Amino acid sequence: MTFDFEFPALEDDGRRSRQATIASRVFETLRQAIVQLQLRPGHPLSEAEIARQLRVSRQPVREAFIKLAEIGFIEIRPQRGTYVRLISIREVRNARFIREAVEVAIVREAAANAPDADIEALERLIADQKSVARAGDHAAFLRLDEAFHQAIARCADCDDAWRVIESLKAQMDRVRYLSLPEATPLETIIKQHEDILEGIKNGSPEAAETSMRQHLSEILISLPRLAAEHSSLFD
């Protein structure tokens, strides 16, 4: 198992606050590697090997494993080992269903109350998306995609609701990364974001809701084809 990025060496000094910081950084590093399919579904994970490569003790890796298991990214099999979980089609569909219900409520609130400054921030995020799309940087595009949705929640004063979405969309994130750019052209996603923003700018909750529903249904269009083309990655 190898990583395409450097992780800073952090020594475990035994203090709980520092240990928690190390564990959270290990968690984010591994989560990103799983989302971007650097660690592919079915891949075995060695606590000792990851600790060696990330230059940390085994305790924060163990804690990161527990969190990754909680969000459905890995499976810890007693006496058998730890593995990156296959992508569950059922869990992706269920997560999308719940996410749509929450985000539709968020975007309606944003369309009714979004301040001008927050609308300008959304416009800048779309401009940045266009820039990284031209450069073909899919990882950066997905980060900006997530930032766009989070910014909508912020301008609706629904940060707690966004945290709910973050906790349930783990399985969706892998499919979203896998879908770019063949299954879902970046231009299509950007146009959908522009339509959502137009509804917010015009103060039209109905238009914003319609555009958000269409946007979040995109994964259901690409999912069957992706599962067929990459059957070894799906459960």
N, C-alpha and C positions, 0 to 999 in steps of 0.2 A: 504494500500500500504506500503510495507516495502522494505528496501535496505539491501543488503548483504555486505555493505562496509561502512566505516566511512568517513564522509566529515568534514573537519576542520571548526570549528566555526569562521566565519569572520563577523565582525560587519560592518554595513553600516555607514560610517562616513560622508556621504554626498558629498564627492569629486568624480568628474566624473571618474577620472582614476581608482580609487579603485572600484567604482561601476562597471565599465566595466570589471575589473578583476574578481570580484565576479560573474558577469553574465556569463562570458565565462567559469568559472569553473562549475557553475551550468549547463550550456548548455552541456559541455563535460560529466558530470556525468549522466545527463538524456539521452544523446545520446547513451552512452555506455550501459545503462540499457535497452534502447529500442532495440539496435542492438543485445544484448545478450538475448533478450526476457525475461528479468526480469520484464519489463513492456510490457505486451503482447498486440498485436493488439486488439483494442476495449476497452482497459482498460481506465476507467475514470481517469482524472488527476485533483487534487485539488491544486490550487495555494497556498492556505493557509497551506494545509497539507505538501506539499513539502517544503515550507519555514520553517515549524516547524521541519521537520526531518533533513533538511540540515543545520538548525540553521543560517538562513540568513533572511533578510527582504523579503517582497513580490515583491519589485521592480525588483531585479535581476532575480527572477523566471519568472516574467512577460516578461522580455526581452528575457530570454531563450526560453520561449514558442513561441515568435514571430519568433526567428531563427529556431526553430524546425518545425514550420509550413512552413517556407520558403523552407526547404529541404524536405518537404513531410512526416515528421515523425508524426506530430500530426494535428488534425483538431480542430479549435476553432469555436464552434457553438454558436453564440450570443443567450443569454437567455436559452441555453440548456446545456452548459458545454464544457469541453475540453477533447478530447479522443485521444489515440494512434491510428493512422490510420491503417487500414488494409493494407496488402501488395498488391500493385497493380501489377498484372502480366504484364499489358501493359507497365507500367512505368519501370519495371525491364527489359523487352525486349528492350525498347527504350534506356535505359541507357547503356545496354550492347553493343548495336549497335554503339552508339557514342563513348563509351570507347574503343571499338576495333579499330575504325578509328584513334583515337588519339594515343593509345598505340602502334599500328603497326608502325606508323610514328616515335614514340619515340625509339622503339627497333631497327629499321633500322639505325637510327642515332647513337645509342649506339654501334651497331656492327661495324660501320664504324670508330668510333672515341674514344671508351672507353679506358681510361688510365689503366695501369696495376694495380694501387692502387685501382681503383674502381672495377675492376674485382675481386680482392682479397676480397674486402668488400662483394661482392655478394656471393662469395664462403663461407665466414663466416656466412652469413645469412642463407644459405641453411644448413650448419652444425648445426646451432642453431635450425632450423626447425626440423631437424631429432631428435634432443635431446628432444624438447618439444613434438614431436609426440610420441616418446617412452613413455613419461610420461603421455600422454593422456590429455595434457593441451590445450584444443581447443581454449580458449580465447587468450593464448599466441601465439598459432600457427597463428591465424588470424592477430595478431599484426605484427608478423614476415613476414607473407605473404604480408601485406600492405607495410612493410618496404622494402621488396624485390623489389616491383614494383616502389616504390618511389626512391629507389637507382638507378634503371635503368634510370629513368628520370633525376636524378642528374648527372649520368655519361655521359648522352647525352646532358647535359646543358639545360634541358627542364623543369626546376622547375615550370615555369608558366603553362606549359601544364599539369603538375601533379595537380596543384591547380584546373584546369578546371575539371579534373577527380574526384577529391575529392568532388566538388560541385554537381556532378550529380549521384554519385554512392550510395547515401544513401539507396535507396530501395534495391539495390543489396546486401548491407552489411548484411541485416537481412536474406536474402535467403542464403547467404554464411555461416552464422553462423548456420542456421537451417540444412544445408546440411551436416554438419560434425557430426560424421564420416561416417554415414550409406550411404548417397547418393553419397558422393564423398570421397573415402578413402584418408587419408592423404598421403599415399605412392604414390598415383596417382598424386597428386598435386606437391609433391616434385620432382617426375620424370619429370613432365612438366617443372618445374623451372630449373632443370638440363639441359633439352634440350634447353631451351631459353638461358641459360648461355653458353652452348656449341656453339651456333650460334654466340653469342657476342665474345667469346674467339677466335673463328676461323676467326673473321672478315667477317662473311657471313650474310649480311642483309637479303638475301632470306631465309636462314635456320632459322634465328632468327624470321622473320615474320611468317613463317609457324608454328613454335612452339608456338608463342604468340597467333595466331588465334585459334589453337587447344585448348590452355589453357583457353582462354576467352570464348570459346564455351561450356565449361564444364557446366556452369550454365543452358544452354538451355537443356541439357540432363537431369539434375536433377529437373528442375523447374516443369514440368507436374506432376511428381510423388509426389513431395513435396506438391504441391497445392491440389492434391487428398487426400493425407494422413493427411494434416492439413488444411482442407477446411475452418475451422472457422477463420484462420489467414489471409486468402486471400480475395481480392475483385475481 
